[in-house]
Amino acid sequence: MSKLNLGLVFALLIVVSLSCKWLPTRTTKTIKGPAVDFTSPGKRLDVKVQLDQKQTATGKVSQGGGRVALTSADGSKFTLDVPANAVEADTTITMTAVKSLDGAPLANNTPTAVQLEPSGLFFKEMATLTIVPAKEIPTKKQIIFGYEGEGRDYHLAVIDPKSKEIQIKLMQFSGAGVGSGSDSEWATTLQLQADSANARLAQKLGELLQPARFGEHSNNVGEKALSVLNQFEDQVVLKEIAAAELDCKEAQKALQDLLYLGSVCRLMSAPLPDEFEEKVRRLREIVEKCKASAGGGSYQIVGGLDDWKTNTAVCDIMKPFKLTGAGTGIIMELSGGLSGTYTYGGGPFNAQGSGTYTISLPNGLGKPGTMTGGGSGQVTGDKVYTGTGTEKYTLTPIAPCK
């Protein structure tokens, strides 16, 4: 065989091994890009977030999609667009303006940002948060960021590389925004080490895509991004898929990370990972079998809002279940599953109301998680009082029960 034919065979083998190929570079995996360790713990940056509870917007999204919009006190505009098929059931989303953010490498502690709830909500399709600051920030000084929970693991955000607007692409909540930074703040930002693998992927893609918006470090951005995506797949997704075949409790996290990878590939106009749809189908099958064999998962659910507090053992969160109010006589009935609806009633003041809830199990069924609910209700005393609010709960696994 000639040297030319040997080279051709070698190139074909490399093409076959590529699972998430950047369109301009289909024929090689020897892509020059940053080496990224997605498995070792990072030194995360947690920030202190203060919310402006007077500046909030609430909306419901369904399987058909939806939109939630907020104009903050200074005139900044935030629009969250959720595409069809991103959520499995009607879900109430709350958007609250960030008043201040301390500890982030920004020029000041008043970025244009919002916190999105329920915290941990996962979308099966990417949602888009569009931000229009009231006071224009020069593109070169824009630092577009995200964080988890209430300020954990601050990192650069994934943006739409084709948009001139500030458009943040989200697969999971909580906080996101844009601040201003000079070269000094940018230098510090580029040194961040996000802790979770997903936040680290967002950070690395942000390091590539955000400077490219203003024409800096734009050479071979596609090739470098492909290298990062390939490493994320090799180090995280493929290992999670293998683990899911051995222990079904690992399947939910593997499925979410595979969907995340696929969404980023689409965003970058890159082909999907090899056998993407088949892998998604298989993981969903494992998740459903796990639910059936484990009875959906038994948890102690603790939390609430204001006078509504519960500490209830639930034998199967995947089926309709009830939470009992501590000392109030109020009963909350939930539809069951990782997201759904609830109603409540009872107690000495004839409380009644309804809303939606979302359960987040970052490490899969049978592992600790959280639940967030939101809705409206009323109580009757000397008159009828109405209100809205967001309840927060912790879910701790317990022994199977019936």
N, C-alpha and C positions, 0 to 999 in steps of 0.2 A: 504494500500500500504506500502511496506517495506521501510526502510530508504534508502536501495540501489536503489530501483526504483525511489524514490523521487529525489535522487542525479542524476540519469540518466536523468530524465525529465528536471531537472534544467540545466544540461550540454547541453542537446539538444536545449533548449531555447536560451542559450547563443550562441551556434553555429549558429543558425538561425539569430540572431541579428548581427553577424559579417558581415561586408560588404567588408572588404579588409583584408583577412586572411593571415598571414605569414605561410608558409607551415609547419614548424615544430610544430606549436601550433594552430591546427585547432579547438580544443575542448574547448577553454576558452577565455573569453575576459578580465579576471582579470589579465591582463599583467602588469608586473612591468615595468614602464617606466616613463620618465619625464612628468610632467604635463605642457602643453603648452597652453598659451592663444594666440589664433590666431586673436582675435577680437579687443583687446585694442590697441591703438596707441603705437608704440615703439619709443625709442629714437634712431633714425637712425644715422648712420655714413656716411657722405658724404666725398669723397676724391677728391683731385685735380689731374686731369689726363692731362698730356701733351703728345700729339701724335707725332710720327715721320712721317710726311706726305710724306717723301721720301721713306718710307718703307711700301708699300701698295700693295694689290693684289685684283683684281676684277674678279668675275666669275658669270656665270648664272646657276641657278638651275631650274629644271622644275618639272613637276609632276612625272617624272621618277627618280628624285633625282639629285645629283650632288656633286661636290667636289671643294673646293677652298683651295689653299695652299699658304703659304708665308714662305720664309726664310729671317729672319731679318738680320740686318747688322752684328750682333755678331755671326751669324750662327745658332741661334735657329730656330727650325722648328715648324710650326703651320699647321695643316690640319683639315679642317672642312668637315665632311661627312654628307650629308643630304640624308636621305632615301627616297624611293619612297612614294608618296602620302602625303608628309609633307607640300607641298605648293599647292595652287590651280591653279597657273598660273606661267609662266616664271618670275623669280625674280632675279634681279641683286644684288649680295652680295659683300660688300666691307670689307676687313680685313686690319686694319691698326695697325702697331706695336706701343705699348705704350713706350714712351721715359722715362717717370718718373711718379710716383704715390705718391703723398704726403698725409699724414694723416692716412695711413693704419698702423695697428700694425704688421709691418714687420721689418726685420733686416736692410733693406735699402730701398731706394725709387726707385730702378730700377728692378722691378720684370720682369719676362718673361711673357708678356701679350699682348693681342690684343684687340682692340675695333672693334665690328662687327656691320655693318649697312646693311639695314635700322633699326634704333633704334625702338624697339617695335615689330619687326616682330615676329609673332607667328607661330610655327610649329605644325601641327597636329600629327606629329610623332617626337620622340626625335632625335635631331641631336647630333653628337659627335665631340668635339674639342679635338684633340690629340696634346699634346705639348711635344717637345723634347728640353729641354734647352741646349744651347751650352756648358755651364758649369754645370756639374752634381750637383744636389742638393740632399744631403742625404735624403732618404725617411722620416726619422723621423723629418727632419726640413722643409719638404714641407708644405706650407700653400696654399691650392688651393682655389681660391676666384672668386667672380663675383661681378658685380655692375650694376646698371640700368642707362640708359641714358648716360650722360657724366661724371659719377662719383657718382651718387646718390645711397644711401642705400647699401653700401658695406657689403658683407656677405660671408660666406663659400659657396662653390659650391657643387652641387650634382655630385658625381663621379661614375664611373662604379666600383662597389665593387669587381668584378671578374677580373679586369685588373691590371696587374703590371705596365702598362704604366700610364702616366698622361692623363686620359680621362675624360673630363668634359661633362656632359649630359645637353643639352640645349633644352628648349621649346620656349624660347623667347630671343631676343637680348637685352643687348649690350656688356658689357666688361667682360673678363674672363682671368685668368692667374694663375701663380704659383710664389710664393715668398719664401724666406727663413726666418725661425723664430726659436728662442731658446725657452726654457720653458717659459720665461717671455712673449714673443710675443704670444705664444700659450695660456697662461693664459688670456691675454687681449682679444684675439680672441674669446675665449669661453664665454666671458661676453657680446658679441655683442647682440644687440636687433634690428633685422631688422624690418622695419616699415610695409611693405606690407605683406599680409598673405603668398604669394608665396615665397617671399624672406626669410620669417621667417621659412617656411617649409624647404627650401634649407639649411638655417643656422643650423637648428636642425638635419637634416640628415647628414650634413657635420660634425657636432660635434661627431656623432656616427661612421660614416664610415671612415673618414680620419684617426683618431688615430688607428683604427682597422687595417689599411694597414701596420702599423709597430708594430703590436702586443700589443698595449696598449689599455686598457679598452674594450677588445674584447669580454668579457663575455656577453652573452645574447643580442648581438647587434641586431639580428633579431627581438627578442621580443620587444626591446625598439623602434626600427624603426616602427614596427607594431602599437605600442601605439601612436606614433606621427602621423602616417597616419590615424588612426581611428579618432583621435582628429581633424585633418584637415578636414576630411569628415564631421564629426558631426557639427563642428563650422562654417565651411565655405561653403562647396559644397552643402550639403543638404538644407541649408538656402537659398543659391542662387537659387537652383532649385525651391524651393517653391515660392520665389519672382518672378521668371521668369513666373510662371503660372499666377501670378496676373498682372505683367507688362512685356510685351514682350521685353522692352528695357533692361531688366536685363538678357536676355537669352544668349547673346553673351559671357558675362563674365562667366556665369555659365557653358556654354559649354567648354570654354577654361580651366577652373579650373577642370572640370570633366575629360577632356582629359589629363591634366597634372597629376592628381591623378592616372589615369589608366596607364599612361606611367611609372610612378614611381613604381607602383605595378608590372608591367612587369619586370622592371629593377631589382627589388628585388626578382624575381621569386615567387611572391605572386599572388593568384587568384585576378581577377578583382572585383570591387565593385558589390554588388548585382544588377542584372538587368542592368548592365553597358550599353550594346548595346541598350537596349530599352530606357534608359535615354538619351543616345546620340542622338538616332533617334528623340525622342520627342523634345529635345532642338533645334535640327536643324530645325525641323518643325516649332517651335515657331519663330525662327530667320527669316525663310523665310516668314512667315505670317506677321511678324512685318515689314519686308522690303516692302511687298506689301501694307500694310495698311498705312505706313508712307511715301510711295513713295521713300523709300531708305534713306531719311534723307537730310535735307537742311542745308547747311553750308556756312559760309564765310571763304574762303581759302586765307590765307595771308602768303607770304614768297617768297623764290626763291634762287638764287645764283648769286653773282656778279651783273652784269647789268640787269639780268632777275629778275624782281620783279612783283608780282601780288597781287591784292586785289579784288578777284572776288566772287560774290555770286553764289553758285551752288545749284540748286533746288533738284537735286537727284544724289548723288554720286554713287548710285548703277547702274546708267545707264550712257552711254557715255556722257561726259561733256567737256567743254572747259574752259581754263584759258586764260585771256588776259593780256599781258605784259603792265605794267604801262609806258606809254609814248614811247613805242618801236614799237608798231604795230605787235609784234610777237604774234601768236596764238598757244597755246598748246592744242592738242586734246588727251584726255585720254579715254581708253576703258571702264571705269566704273567698279564698284566693289571695294572690299577692297584691291585687288592687280591686276595689269595688265600692259599694255603697253601704251606708249604715243609717239606721233610725234609732232614736232613743226616746224614752218616756218614763213617767212615774215620779215618785218622790213626793214630799209634802207640799211642794208648790206646783205640782202638775207640769213638770218640765217636759218639753217635747221639741224635737228637731230632727234634722237629717243632714247628710253630707257624704263625702267620699273619703276614702283612705287609701294609702299605699304602704306596702310592707317592703322593706329593703333588707335583703340577706346577701351582703357582699361576698361571703364565702360559701354560699349555697345553703340548701335546706339542711336543717339539723344543726346549724351554726348560729351564733348570736346575731341579732339584727335589731332593726328599729321599725317603728310604724308611725306615720304621720297622718292625722285626719283633719279635715276642715269642713265647716258647714255653718249653718245658721240654726237658731233655736229660740225658744221663749220660755219664760216662767211666769206664773200668775201669783201675784201678791195682792197689794191694794190696787194694783193695776197690772196690765200685761207688759212685761219687759222683754225686749228682743235684743239679739246680739249675734255677732259672728266671732269665730276664733279658730285657732289652730292647736290641736292636741298633739302631744309628743309622748311616745311610749318606747320602752325597751323590751326586747324579746329575748328571753333566756331559755335555752333548750331544757326540757325536763324529760323524765322517763316516760315512755309511751303509756297512754292511759286511754280509757274508753268512757 
